[in-house]
Amino acid sequence: MLIVIVGIIYGLSMKGIITSNDGSLFALVRAIVEKKKLAINDFTKYTKEIDYAKIGDNYYTDRPPGLAFAAVVFHYLRLPVTLVSWLSGIFSCVLVYLIAEMLVNSPSISFVTALIFAFSTLNWRYSVVFFIHSLSTFLILAAVYCLLIGLSPVFAGIIIGLAAMVEYTNVMYLGGIVLSKLILGDFWSTPYLVIGFVIGIAPLFLYNKICFGSPFTTSYKHSAFFKWSNSPFTTFVTPIFSGITGLLFSIKNGGIFVISPVLIFGVIGFYYLPLEFLVMFALLCLPLFLLISKHKTWWGGDARDHRYIASMLPYLAIPLALSIKNLVYLRPVIFLLAVFSLLMVMAKTAAFTVSMKDIEKIGAAPAVKKWNLFSFLRLKYARQLSKLLLKGVFVRKSAFSSEASSSKGFLMEK
């Protein structure tokens, strides 16, 4: 039932290729399948002359290549590459359900928790576009699940290595898991995790060597438009307190508890976590959270949300199951916040295809420009805004066609 519900709604809200961000990765997919090359020289139009790396006369995507590698088979079979994100988003919800079930032993509570994760967090927004975050989230969840059910740490290490090829900062999860194992006294897991990680990330080293001359030189080093991303010393420059408060509470830039206030009860749920889960979940969240709080564009560029830490959200959502189980009298508050979070996520998802011109047609643009939320949500706008919201969320290309359509929405930075 979970797969059917999430699959249908995510499918109906699929966007295709909409910006230079996913266009850059789609360029790599086409280059591999159609030209048998890693250089995207023939497909730079998809980068909108923004999201590319350049060495000599050759152009490359400035994205981590893992998502493109995963999408190669889909494009070869003439299927939309966004199906990678769609499938990843669905199975992330399944893993949230399975891990929550370990904690509460209640299928109904686990089901509700998975639905909240599916529709009241950014998992929805990034499972309908060809961005790295949905696949990244799924892979880290898969690694965590492997550890929780007792599979060899080698398998978890391999998956984390693959995840780091999708999103470079996922290497922080390896550190978090290793540290949690050491704290819990499991010293023998560390070498197996590291061995697996090296195996999983090896294709990235080969890709970097071929494209950029060194296994340890990433695409960001040669980003042509975002020069600040060429070095970590110009990338991680935000005062940490500003980044932390912004990632949590920023209204303009979509903090966690602004877009998904229901996750407040996920944090409260940490109180009820067994020690093994508590240590692991805390150390899955903190290293990445603190790193991204230093990022120059911690708000995700023009995305204006916390997408850089989207893969961390399951470890805030899963403890919701414990809050729902133990805080019986607060369940109405939890569900009310879940509905509000749903509306916020829908608004963010609609922003991919709703332009300022669409808003201006209903007379609300001045309020938006001033960030006067209460003015913007006046009753007289309710009907028009509702129609625009639904249209923005569920607009899609017929039969998942035209993966390379031009964007109607906002141009995304890194």
C-alpha positions as CSV (number, residue, x, y, z in Angstrom):
1,M,0.0,0.0,0.0
2,L,2.8,2.4,0.8
3,I,4.6,1.7,-2.5
4,V,1.3,2.2,-4.4
5,I,0.3,5.5,-2.7
6,V,3.8,7.1,-2.8
7,G,4.5,5.7,-6.3
8,I,1.3,7.2,-7.8
9,I,1.5,10.6,-6.2
10,Y,5.2,11.0,-6.9
11,G,4.6,9.8,-10.4
12,L,1.9,12.3,-11.0
13,S,4.1,15.1,-9.8
14,M,7.2,14.1,-11.8
15,K,8.9,17.1,-13.4
16,G,11.6,15.8,-15.8
17,I,14.7,17.9,-16.5
18,I,14.0,21.5,-15.4
19,T,17.2,23.4,-14.5
20,S,20.9,23.6,-15.2
21,N,21.5,21.5,-12.1
22,D,19.9,18.3,-13.4
23,G,20.6,19.3,-17.0
24,S,24.3,19.0,-16.3
25,L,23.9,15.4,-15.1
26,F,21.6,14.7,-18.0
27,A,24.3,15.9,-20.3
28,L,26.7,13.3,-18.9
29,V,24.1,10.6,-19.3
30,R,23.6,11.4,-23.0
31,A,27.4,11.7,-23.5
32,I,28.0,8.2,-22.1
33,V,25.1,6.5,-23.9
34,E,25.2,8.3,-27.2
35,K,28.9,9.3,-27.6
36,K,30.6,6.8,-25.3
37,K,32.5,9.7,-23.7
38,L,32.7,11.3,-20.3
39,A,33.1,14.8,-21.8
40,I,29.8,16.6,-22.4
41,N,31.1,18.8,-25.2
42,D,28.1,18.0,-27.5
43,F,25.5,18.5,-24.7
44,T,26.6,21.7,-22.9
45,K,23.2,23.3,-23.8
46,Y,21.7,21.4,-20.9
47,T,24.0,23.1,-18.4
48,K,22.7,26.5,-19.5
49,E,26.3,27.6,-19.7
50,I,26.4,27.5,-15.9
51,D,26.8,24.0,-14.4
52,Y,29.9,22.7,-16.1
53,A,33.6,22.1,-15.4
54,K,36.2,22.8,-18.0
55,I,39.7,21.6,-18.7
56,G,41.3,22.7,-21.9
57,D,38.8,22.3,-24.7
58,N,36.7,19.7,-22.9
59,Y,33.6,20.3,-20.8
60,Y,32.4,18.0,-18.0
61,T,29.5,18.1,-15.6
62,D,30.4,19.9,-12.4
63,R,28.1,17.5,-10.4
64,P,29.1,14.3,-8.7
65,P,28.6,11.7,-11.4
66,G,26.9,8.9,-9.4
67,L,23.3,9.8,-10.3
68,A,24.2,10.0,-14.0
69,F,25.9,6.6,-13.8
70,A,22.7,5.1,-12.3
71,A,20.6,6.7,-15.0
72,V,22.6,5.4,-18.0
73,V,20.6,2.1,-18.2
74,F,17.3,4.0,-18.1
75,H,18.3,6.4,-20.9
76,Y,19.7,3.5,-23.0
77,L,16.3,1.8,-22.7
78,R,14.7,5.1,-23.6
79,L,13.1,5.5,-20.2
80,P,13.0,8.9,-18.4
81,V,16.1,9.3,-16.2
82,T,14.0,10.9,-13.5
83,L,12.7,7.4,-12.7
84,V,16.0,6.9,-10.7
85,S,14.8,9.6,-8.3
86,W,11.3,8.3,-8.3
87,L,12.3,4.8,-7.4
88,S,14.8,6.0,-4.9
89,G,12.1,8.2,-3.2
90,I,9.7,5.3,-3.0
91,F,12.1,2.8,-1.5
92,S,13.4,5.4,0.9
93,C,9.9,5.5,2.3
94,V,9.9,1.7,2.5
95,L,13.1,1.7,4.5
96,V,11.8,4.4,6.8
97,Y,8.8,2.1,7.4
98,L,10.9,-1.0,8.0
99,I,13.3,0.8,10.5
100,A,10.4,2.4,12.3
101,E,8.8,-1.0,12.6
102,M,11.9,-2.3,14.4
103,L,11.4,0.5,17.0
104,V,7.7,0.5,17.6
105,N,6.5,-3.0,16.5
106,S,3.3,-1.4,15.1
107,P,2.6,-1.6,11.3
108,S,0.0,1.3,11.6
109,I,2.3,3.7,13.3
110,S,5.2,2.8,11.0
111,F,2.9,3.3,8.0
112,V,1.9,6.8,9.2
113,T,5.5,7.7,9.9
114,A,6.5,6.6,6.4
115,L,3.7,8.7,4.9
116,I,4.7,11.7,6.9
117,F,8.3,11.3,5.6
118,A,7.0,10.8,2.1
119,F,4.8,13.9,1.9
120,S,5.8,16.2,4.7
121,T,9.6,16.4,4.1
122,L,11.8,17.3,1.1
123,N,11.8,13.7,0.1
124,W,8.8,14.4,-2.2
125,R,10.4,17.5,-3.7
126,Y,13.6,15.8,-4.8
127,S,12.0,12.5,-5.8
128,V,10.3,14.1,-8.8
129,V,13.3,15.8,-10.3
130,F,16.7,14.6,-11.5
131,F,18.7,15.9,-8.6
132,I,21.2,13.9,-6.5
133,H,19.3,14.1,-3.2
134,S,16.7,11.3,-3.6
135,L,19.3,8.6,-4.6
136,S,21.7,9.9,-2.0
137,T,19.0,9.5,0.7
138,F,18.1,6.0,-0.4
139,L,21.7,4.7,-0.5
140,I,22.5,5.9,3.0
141,L,19.2,4.5,4.3
142,A,20.1,1.1,2.7
143,A,23.5,1.1,4.3
144,V,22.0,1.9,7.7
145,Y,19.4,-0.9,7.2
146,C,22.1,-3.4,6.3
147,L,23.9,-2.6,9.6
148,L,20.7,-2.8,11.6
149,I,19.7,-6.3,10.3
150,G,23.2,-7.6,10.9
151,L,24.7,-7.9,7.4
152,S,28.4,-7.6,7.1
153,P,29.7,-4.0,7.5
154,V,31.5,-4.5,4.1
155,F,28.1,-4.2,2.4
156,A,27.3,-1.0,4.3
157,G,30.7,0.4,3.4
158,I,30.3,-0.4,-0.3
159,I,26.9,1.4,-0.3
160,I,28.2,4.4,1.5
161,G,31.1,4.5,-1.1
162,L,28.5,4.5,-3.9
163,A,26.5,7.2,-2.0
164,A,29.7,9.4,-1.9
165,M,29.9,9.1,-5.6
166,V,26.3,10.5,-5.8
167,E,26.9,13.3,-3.3
168,Y,30.5,14.0,-2.1
169,T,29.5,15.1,1.4
170,N,28.1,11.6,2.1
171,V,31.6,10.7,3.2
172,M,30.5,12.3,6.5
173,Y,28.2,9.3,7.1
174,L,31.1,6.9,7.1
175,G,32.7,9.0,9.8
176,G,29.5,9.1,11.8
177,I,28.8,5.4,11.6
178,V,32.4,4.5,12.4
179,L,32.4,6.8,15.4
180,S,29.0,5.3,16.6
181,K,30.4,1.8,16.3
182,L,33.5,2.8,18.4
183,I,31.4,4.4,21.1
184,L,29.2,1.3,21.3
185,G,32.3,-0.9,21.6
186,D,32.1,-2.5,18.2
187,F,35.8,-2.1,17.2
188,W,35.9,-4.8,14.6
189,S,33.4,-3.2,12.2
190,T,35.6,-0.2,11.4
191,P,38.1,-2.0,9.1
192,Y,35.3,-3.7,7.2
193,L,33.4,-0.5,6.8
194,V,36.5,1.2,5.4
195,I,37.3,-1.7,3.1
196,G,33.8,-1.6,1.7
197,F,33.8,2.1,1.3
198,V,37.0,2.0,-0.8
199,I,35.5,-0.6,-3.0
200,G,32.3,1.4,-3.4
201,I,34.0,4.7,-4.2
202,A,36.6,3.2,-6.5
203,P,34.6,4.1,-9.7
204,L,34.7,7.8,-8.6
205,F,38.5,7.7,-8.3
206,L,38.7,6.3,-11.8
207,Y,36.3,8.9,-13.2
208,N,38.3,11.7,-11.5
209,K,41.6,10.3,-12.9
210,I,40.2,10.2,-16.4
211,C,38.5,13.5,-16.4
212,F,40.5,15.7,-14.0
213,G,43.9,14.1,-13.9
214,S,43.9,12.8,-10.3
215,P,41.7,10.3,-8.4
216,F,41.3,12.9,-5.6
217,T,40.4,15.9,-7.8
218,T,36.6,16.4,-8.0
219,S,34.5,18.2,-10.6
220,Y,34.1,21.2,-8.2
221,K,37.8,21.9,-8.6
222,H,37.2,22.9,-12.2
223,S,33.8,24.4,-12.0
224,A,33.9,27.3,-14.5
225,F,31.0,29.4,-13.3
226,F,31.0,28.8,-9.5
227,K,34.6,29.7,-8.9
228,W,34.1,29.7,-5.1
229,S,33.5,25.9,-5.2
230,N,37.0,25.3,-6.6
231,S,38.4,25.0,-3.0
232,P,37.0,24.0,0.4
233,F,38.5,27.1,1.8
234,T,36.2,29.3,-0.3
235,T,33.2,26.8,0.0
236,F,32.9,26.4,3.8
237,V,33.0,30.0,4.9
238,T,29.7,30.7,6.6
239,P,29.9,31.5,10.3
240,I,28.7,28.3,11.9
241,F,26.1,29.8,14.2
242,S,24.4,31.6,11.2
243,G,24.4,28.3,9.2
244,I,23.0,26.3,12.1
245,T,20.1,28.7,12.9
246,G,19.4,29.1,9.2
247,L,19.2,25.4,8.5
248,L,16.8,25.0,11.4
249,F,14.7,28.1,11.5
250,S,15.2,30.3,8.4
251,I,11.8,31.4,6.9
252,K,13.2,32.8,3.7
253,N,15.7,30.0,3.2
254,G,13.5,27.1,4.2
255,G,14.9,25.7,7.4
256,I,14.0,22.2,8.6
257,F,11.4,23.3,11.1
258,V,9.9,25.9,8.8
259,I,9.3,23.5,5.9
260,S,8.7,20.4,8.1
261,P,7.7,21.5,11.6
262,V,6.4,18.0,12.2
263,L,10.0,16.9,12.6
264,I,10.1,18.7,15.9
265,F,8.4,15.6,17.2
266,G,11.1,13.6,15.5
267,V,13.7,15.3,17.6
268,I,11.5,14.7,20.7
269,G,11.4,11.1,19.7
270,F,15.1,10.8,20.2
271,Y,14.3,10.7,24.0
272,Y,12.7,7.3,23.4
273,L,15.3,5.7,21.2
274,P,17.2,2.7,22.4
275,L,20.9,3.5,23.0
276,E,22.2,1.9,19.8
277,F,19.8,3.8,17.6
278,L,20.3,7.0,19.6
279,V,24.0,7.0,19.2
280,M,23.9,6.0,15.5
281,F,21.1,8.5,14.5
282,A,22.8,11.4,16.4
283,L,26.1,10.7,14.7
284,L,24.4,10.3,11.3
285,C,23.0,13.8,11.7
286,L,25.6,15.9,13.4
287,P,28.7,15.7,11.2
288,L,26.9,16.5,8.0
289,F,24.7,19.1,9.6
290,L,27.7,20.9,11.1
291,L,29.6,20.7,7.8
292,I,26.8,22.1,5.7
293,S,26.2,24.9,8.3
294,K,29.6,26.2,7.1
295,H,28.7,26.0,3.4
296,K,28.7,29.2,1.4
297,T,25.2,28.5,0.1
298,W,23.8,26.3,2.8
299,W,20.3,27.2,1.7
300,G,20.8,25.2,-1.6
301,G,21.2,28.2,-3.9
302,D,18.0,29.3,-5.5
303,A,16.3,26.2,-4.1
304,R,16.0,28.1,-0.8
305,D,15.7,25.0,1.3
306,H,17.8,22.6,3.3
307,R,18.4,20.1,0.4
308,Y,22.1,19.7,1.1
309,I,21.1,17.8,4.2
310,A,18.1,16.0,2.7
311,S,19.7,12.6,3.2
312,M,19.8,13.3,6.9
313,L,16.0,13.8,7.2
314,P,15.1,10.1,7.7
315,Y,16.9,10.0,11.0
316,L,14.7,12.9,12.2
317,A,11.6,11.3,10.7
318,I,12.0,7.7,12.0
319,P,11.9,8.8,15.7
320,L,8.5,10.3,14.9
321,A,7.1,6.8,15.3
322,L,8.2,6.8,18.9
323,S,6.6,10.2,19.6
324,I,3.3,9.0,18.0
325,K,3.4,5.8,20.1
326,N,4.3,7.4,23.4
327,L,2.7,10.9,23.3
328,V,-0.8,9.7,22.7
329,Y,-2.4,13.0,23.9
330,L,-0.3,15.0,21.5
331,R,-1.2,13.0,18.4
332,P,-3.6,15.7,17.1
333,V,-0.8,18.2,17.3
334,I,1.6,15.9,15.5
335,F,-0.9,15.3,12.7
336,L,-1.8,19.0,12.5
337,L,1.9,19.8,12.0
338,A,2.2,17.0,9.5
339,V,-0.6,18.6,7.4
340,F,1.0,22.0,7.6
341,S,4.3,20.5,6.6
342,L,2.6,18.8,3.7
343,L,1.3,22.2,2.5
344,M,4.8,23.7,2.8
345,V,6.4,20.9,0.9
346,M,3.7,21.2,-1.8
347,A,4.5,24.9,-2.1
348,K,8.2,24.2,-2.4
349,T,7.6,21.4,-5.0
350,A,5.3,23.7,-7.0
351,A,8.1,26.3,-7.1
352,F,9.9,24.2,-9.7
353,T,7.2,24.9,-12.2
354,V,5.4,28.0,-10.9
355,S,7.0,31.3,-12.0
356,M,6.6,34.8,-10.5
357,K,4.5,35.6,-13.5
358,D,2.0,33.0,-12.5
359,I,1.8,34.5,-9.0
360,E,1.5,38.0,-10.4
361,K,-1.7,37.0,-12.2
362,I,-3.5,36.5,-8.9
363,G,-2.3,39.8,-7.5
364,A,-0.1,38.3,-4.7
365,A,3.3,39.2,-6.1
366,P,3.9,42.3,-4.0
367,A,3.2,40.3,-0.8
368,V,5.7,37.6,-1.9
369,K,8.4,40.1,-2.7
370,K,8.1,41.6,0.8
371,W,7.9,38.1,2.4
372,N,4.7,39.0,4.1
373,L,3.4,35.5,4.5
374,F,0.1,36.5,6.2
375,S,-0.7,39.1,3.5
376,F,0.1,36.5,0.8
377,L,-2.3,34.0,2.5
378,R,-5.3,36.3,2.6
379,L,-8.6,34.6,2.2
380,K,-9.3,36.4,-1.1
381,Y,-6.3,34.6,-2.7
382,A,-7.1,31.1,-1.3
383,R,-9.0,29.7,-4.2
384,Q,-6.6,31.0,-6.9
385,L,-3.5,29.9,-4.8
386,S,-5.0,26.5,-4.2
387,K,-5.4,26.0,-8.0
388,L,-2.0,27.3,-8.7
389,L,-0.5,25.1,-6.0
390,L,-2.1,21.9,-7.3
391,K,-1.2,22.8,-10.9
392,G,2.4,23.5,-9.9
393,V,2.8,20.2,-8.0
394,F,1.1,17.9,-10.5
395,V,2.2,19.6,-13.8
396,R,4.2,17.1,-15.8
397,K,5.1,16.1,-19.3
398,S,2.7,13.7,-20.9
399,A,3.8,10.1,-20.6
400,F,7.0,11.3,-18.9
401,S,8.2,12.8,-22.2
402,S,10.8,15.5,-23.0
403,E,13.4,15.0,-20.2
404,A,15.2,18.0,-21.5
405,S,12.4,20.6,-21.4
406,S,13.3,24.2,-20.5
407,S,12.6,25.3,-17.0
408,K,9.5,27.4,-16.1
409,G,10.7,27.7,-12.6
410,F,13.7,28.9,-10.7
411,L,17.3,28.5,-11.8
412,M,19.1,26.5,-9.3
413,E,22.7,27.1,-8.0
414,K,24.9,24.4,-6.5
